[in-house]
Amino acid sequence: NPEKISEANVYVQVLNVNDNAPEFPKYYETFVCENAVSGRLIQTISAVDQDDSAEGHHFYFSLSQEATNNSHFTVKDNQGS
């Protein structure tokens, strides 16, 4: 019914500012031997966000599109942080 249509502007104010970007909790240095077996786990990495507890975030890591097309490496989600 066109007579019962109305519009309203809605403004959302975000109070929590993410002033800490996710970061690695430690320095990772990884080495791969040239004769490493294909499919072998090389490194497990995690991230933390100082804005919230570790239980509050699930981080996703991925390879860039260029690396996905030209790489012998894969990234798998271990359902952790």
N, C-alpha and C positions, 0 to 999 in steps of 0.2 A: 504494500500500500504506500504509494509515494507521499502521502500526507504524514506518514509516521517515520520518515527518514530524517535523520539529523547528523551533523558532523561535530566533532570536538577535537581540539588540539590536545595532545598528551605530551608532556615533557618528562623525561626520565633523567634524574640526577644520580650519577654513580658516585657513591661515597668512598668506596674502597679503590684506591689507586694502586695499580701494580707497579710500584717503584723499584722492585727488584726483579730483574729478568731471571729466568731459569739459568742455572749454571752447573757445571760439573763440580762434585764435591771434592775431587782430587785431580791431580794432573795424570793424564793417561799417556803412556808411551808404549806403543805396540810394535812388535817385530814379527815378521812373517818370513819363514825360511822358504827359499825358492823351490824346495821339493816337498812343501806342505801338501797333505792330502786334501783333495777337493771335498767340500762339505764340512770341513772341520771348524769348530768354534774357535775364533781367534781372540775375540775380546768381548767382554760384557761391560756396558757403560750404563751409568744412571745419572740423573739430574736432580737437583733440589731447587726449591723456590723459597726464599726467606720470608715471603709474604704469608705463607700458610704451612701447615704441618705436611709431612710427607704423605700421610694417608689421604690428604685432600686433593692430590694431583695425580694424574696419569699422563706421563710425557710420551710423545711419539717421535721417533727418530726415523729419518728416511734419507736415501741418497738423492742427489740432484738428478734431474731428468737426463742430463748429459752423462753422469756417472752410471745411471741405470742402463743406458744403452751401450756403454763402452767399458763395462767393468766386469771383473770376475768376482766381485764381492756382492753380498746381499745383506740386508738388514732385516732381522726378524724381531717382532715384539715378544718379549718374555713376560708380558702382563705385569710388569713391575713398574718402577719409577724410571 
